[in-house]
Amino acid sequence: MKKVLTVTMDGIRYHASRPADCRHCFFWKNRKKGCVLGKENCYYLIEPPKGPSKCEGCPYKRAKPCTVSCWTA
């Protein structure tokens, strides 16, 4: 398995080839527009930031596996 070199910035993992500043990135437009892709779609991003879980605050959260009975469709 190939080992990927990573850099962690503000708790988010990026590829090591990421420029230190977004202004030096290929996808940077200018000061007004900023990045064309946006922070959540960064080209160098390894894993997207984790959002809140569907089971956050659910009383059945501790059950393994989740019962899914509390999800509202």
Secondary structure, DSSP 8 states (H G I E B T S, - for coil): -----EEEETTEEEETTS-SSGGGSTTB--TTT-BSS-GGG-TTBSS------TTTT-TTTTSSS---TT---
